[in-house]
């Protein structure tokens, strides 16, 4: 089945919607600071670079990896692709599309969560969170290195029988939904908040407030966040601060793309023990062998304890 990647049409639409949101914000005083020009240009540069690399790597991810895995686990038997478990590989019925999109969303949740909980992956993903602005321009501020390992998370889908082109198409649909989540101009969506990942939930995800860190990793749905304990709704009483704790403080795309890798290297040199060096690479962001910095879970435990004992005083963020 010949399918066109939805992102072929999504790219021009992204630019149009960014320009519309930018124009709206500059003509409404309450949203006048929604965009910063230098920040937008940095995001745009990385977005264009990501799109070019994605097009080049599609041959490797979609054709080589997914096709290889599909053919390996679903060989032709009497002219029909049959899974090694004994059933016929999935076709293109409407319910298969729904199952594929659900499988994609499940995979996206764990891929996204891993990007926040494994430091070497966070070094690639932090690019997307590095802006202290939250707008549609931030949506295209994508790290380039995530493109190298993202397909590995999705290999199980062609392995169990989803066709490679269907998997790629569902990935494209997911990306379209993720783009439009990056706005503060839409209100809560009523009953859809019960099961969908919405704009307000994604505001939580991009916040650096201690209580909001590492929440709402979902794609379309919030059901996996709810199931695995990472869901948190937006609290209108909390003043949201976007961005990351240790920001690159630069609009130079190269600095934005590489600063966390440099920090990992510097941290690895703090200890001679191999186990410590490996933890600085594969442990959670913020882990330190001497307790000089704290992980998100450690910060949130301290925040809860502080709030319980001192409900009226502000929390001083640790390193």
Secondary structure, DSSP 8 states (H G I E B T S, - for coil): -----THHHHHHHHHHHHHHHHHHHHTSGGGTTS--HHHHHHHHHHHHHHHHHHHHHHIIIIIIIIHHHHHHHS-EETTEEB-TTSSB-----HHHHHHHHHHHHHHHHHHHHHHHHSHHHHHHHHHHH--S--SHHHHT---STHHHHHHHHHHHHHHHT--HHHHHHHHHHHHHHHHHT--SSS---GGGGGTB--HHHHHHHTB-SGGGTT----SSBSHHHHHTT------TTS---BS-SS------HHHHHHHHHHHHHHHHTT---HHHHHHHHHS-TT--TTSSS--HHHHHHHHHHHHHH-TTS------
